[in-house]
Amino acid sequence: MCFKSSRGNHLLLGLCAFLHFHKSVSAESTCKLKAKFNLNGYKDVEKKKVVVGGMFPVHQRVTSTDGNTSSVPVSSGCEGFNFRTFRWTQTMLFAIEEINLRTDLLPKTDLGYVIYDSCFTISKAVEGTLTYLTGQDEAVPNYRCGDGAPLAALVGAGGSDLSIATARILGLYHFPQVSYFSSCSALESKFQFPTFLRTIPNDVHQSTAIAKLVLHFGWTWVGTIAADDDYGKYGIKEFKEQVEEAGVCISFSETLPKVSSPEDIQRIVDTVVESTAKIIVVFSSDVDLSPLIVELLRHNVTNRTWIASEAWVTSALINQPGVSSVLGGTLGFGVKRANIPGLQSYLLSLDPYADSLTEEFWETAANSTLSRAARAVPDGLCTGKESLQRLNSTYSDVSQLRITYNVYKAVYAVAHALHNLEHCVPGQGPFNRNSCAEITSFEPWQLMYYLKNVRFNVPHTEEEIFFNDGDVDGYYDIINWQVKGDGELSYVIVGSYNGTAQPEARMTIQNESIVWNNEDVEHPRSVCSENCQPGTRKGIRQGEPVCCFDCIPCADGEISNTTNARECIQCSEDYWSNAVRDTCVPKTIEFLAFGEPLGITLIVISAFGALVTIAVGVVFIVNLGTPLVKANDALLSFSLLFSLVVTFLCSIVFLGEPQPWSCMTSQVALALGFALCLSSIMGNYHPSSSQAVACTVWLIILPPHPVKNTAAQNVKIILECDEGSVVFICCIFAYDILLALLAFIFAFIARKLEDHLRYEAKCVTFGMLVFFIVWISFVPAYLSTRGKFMVAVQIFAILASSFGLLACIFLPKCYVLLVKPERNTEEMMRPRSKPRDGTSTGTSASLATAATEVNATIASTAIDD
């Protein structure tokens, strides 16, 4: 019989009749079978109380067609037999057989099965789903034909793309689907896929785990390769979102073609070779990745570390002989592994003649054609009695039962849900009016209730299984591909990831257990740019990812004390950057100290000048009653000598660390000393009194004070005296300059007087010329120096001008007093008329006497007029 599904509107009796008797339908019939699907698989529904569906990608692809539309289209066949997925298929059969033998699980119910080959293709998966729902070989959408055992659930359909397609169809009828291999995060949406459940963790966990692995090893420059399907696209998308948020950059993102394309594969190989990224994350199935690995081997692309998703991390299709040079050191995440007692014996007990699918497996495994002859077998044929164990194929390898274990769990999940449905207590059921469903006539949505709430322990492993919104806990083994002594690769568990643990404790990894590519001890580095060391900062390259940067040294006075600093830090005012610019160090304090060689030299010169001046004074005191001393006005001479002593000694006050008292004393003593000196030369004390008043006002209002000069030199703090007021100091020393000019003028005029004054005037004139030359030279020298040398230049100017005045004014007098005492007589000091021959025999006299004579001459001339 043909029964319309719960979503149908009308019962098409003509269609049902056609389906049963389509070979004899008359030409007038209005119902036509549009297509007949070409499906391979296993079926056992006779005398079974409940039928469980299954879908596995036993083949890798459908056979290509010529695209001819001039003939009747035929459903494509499949090619590329996959031993690994065939083992998954046999595991479902094993689990059903094991359940049917149990007395504690569905003791009164025998499970049947209908299993189809999806050929790793969406179209075949849809064909199988429609056929399964219809209940007969001819698929009739929206109809269940026949009165056989009810359908329980579909275990499948392999890859995420396949499950997305089948889940959309099954969801229309609230038909449960339990997947063992479809991990794509898109399937977590209960709005789109309300009846989808899975025994493999959601890829959200895997993407997070891979991101944590990348961050754990400090890799910031990573390439990504994804299959051109939802599994690859969603997995890589979530991975990239997490690592980019943490500062990791993606060097390249490539997509593996679903249909073989040598040009696309070659482009991806070129990208991998040209990229400087040493870490490549691959979200893909083994079927889609296999062509790329073959091409990488051909180009001998080594020195890369591959990060594998669970779909290919233990795949024998990828782990072929010779791949160790390319894939050695691979790290990946594998779902839980388990041992299933009895499975290997079941796998090895296959009857090669049982069905066409098993026959194809046998011929592929034995690389021969299966013969049905009872006796002699021609060459190139096999008997069906060959030992599968000796063939050493992936099919019989039970060392890495991971996806196989997921299949086992999925079948048991359906069985436990059916068990709970069958053992519902009437009146205590979960449905309307506390009713229960009948095991022989339940609706799919009723089984869905029990599947969502199932909780059981898996046989042999005792792992507790339950669904949280259709998903299971995210637990993975971290697997390292290590090269064995024979050159083959082995899978070594080096850590784990538990998505239910606290964030900081989710991943554990034994770094020392990992063997990297080329057997390196240290983990590989994968960066676009090496870390910027302390003392430098990152300089972003325009148009490139943020992980690609230049390391720019910090400027003077700035530091960076961390790796990969984005900005340099300015040192505080009293600090400066060291040579490598990673620490601020105190600036060098600079001043002209007493104890340094230059300071000692200046002190000696100053003391020598003061002692010479005092010695001159002693000579004058000893010869106080002599005509020469009397003629030079002893009081003015001693005043001049005293002022020179002051100028010599005040230069010492400029030395040492500036203090408030030294700043005031040095400048004021210098100004008053020169004022007294120049006033004494002119024979008048009043100008120095005027200077003393000005200095007093200066000290009261804006006195000089010590300051730290941090602007003159970057690496030094110069301790110096601030004048307090530029106006005051300019006025005070301008006054000294005025006095010097007046003294020079008087001396210049006096050189034309009588001979006993002319010589004195010349000496003073030379002294004043030396004074002017020294201080005029001082200005550019002072302005061109910095730090303590400015003080040294100022002291040299003071000493030079003082020595110049002392030598020019007093050296001739001391010469007469000490060397030519016979010339120290009244006669020599007396004025005489100028000889005709122009010679002179007079002695020197003070400028004061000369000034008096100049004034008298001017007055006499006025009277005569």
Buried (B, 14 or more C-beta within 10 A) or exposed (E): EBBBBEEEEEEBEEBBBBBBEBEEBEEEBEBEEEEEBBBBBBBBBEEBBBBBBBBBBBBBBBEEEEEEEEEEEEEBEBEBBBBBBBBBBBBBBBBBBBBBEEEEBBEEBBBBBBBBBBBBBBBBBBBBBBBBBBBBEBBBEBBBBBEBBBBBBBBBBBBBBBBBBBBBBBBBBBBBBBBBBBBBBBBBEEEEBBBBBBBBBBBBBBBBBBBBBBBEBEBBBBBBBBBBBBBBBBBBBBBBEBBBEEEBBBBBBBBBBBEEEEEBBEEBBEBBEEBEBBBBBBBBBBBBBBBBBBBBBEEEBBEBBBBBBBBBBBBBBBBBEEBBBBBBBBBBBBBBBBEBEEBBEBBEEBEBEEBEBBBBBBBBBBEBEBBEEEEEBEEEBBBBEBEBEEBEBBBBBBEBBBBBBBBBBBBBBBBBBBBBBBEBEEEEBBBEEEBBBEBEEBBBBBBBBBBBEBEBEBBBBEBEBEBEEBBBBBBBBBBBBBBEEEEBBBBBEBBBBBBEBEEEEBBEBEEEEBBBBEEEEEBBBBBBBEBBBBBBBBEEBEEEBBBBBEBEBBEEBBBBEEEBBEEBBBBEEEBBBBEEBBBBEEBEEBBBBEEEEBBEEBBEBBBEBBEBBBEBBEBBEEBEEBBBBBBBBBEBBBBBBBBBBBBBBBBBBBBBEBBEEBBBBBBBBBBBBBBBBBBBBBBBBEBBEEBBEBBEEBBEEBBBBBBBBBEEBEEBBBBBBBBBBEEBBEEBBEBBBEBBEBBBEBBBBBBEBBBBBBBBBBBBBBBBBBBBEBBEBBEEBBEEBEBBBBBBBBBBBBBBBBBBBBBBBBEBBBEBBEEEEEBBEEEBBEEEEEEEEEEBEBBBBBBBBBBBBBEEEEEEEEEEE
